[in-house]
């Protein structure tokens, strides 16, 4: 699964981290990835270090290793990508219209509910 904004391995690592609760070690991510592909431990370690340097992961030393966790949730990351697409896609009113035309009835209802909550933050 490719997550936009990341390379293939970065996306796989982020997917594993977003699927877990709390901090995760390189070993845990490596073991998860090893079930799907042949990969070296050092490759996973380097990828997670790169994601940390790019600001996508935080980390804390635990013994001799690091435990990592994402700086944004999957949903926050997706919202950021949507925002970037909206801002860079030409006329925002046209982009938004095309986006809305592609929504299902269920998605439209979810959007209407979210807009109502934003319009009435007190919940009255």
Secondary structure, 3 states (H helix, E strand, C coil): CCCCCCCHHHHHHHHHHHCCCCCEEHHHHHHHHHCCCCCCHHHHHHHHHHHHHCCCEEEEEECCEEEEEECCCHHHHHHHHHHHHHHHCCCHHHHHHHHHHCCCHHHHHHHHHHHHHHHCCCCC
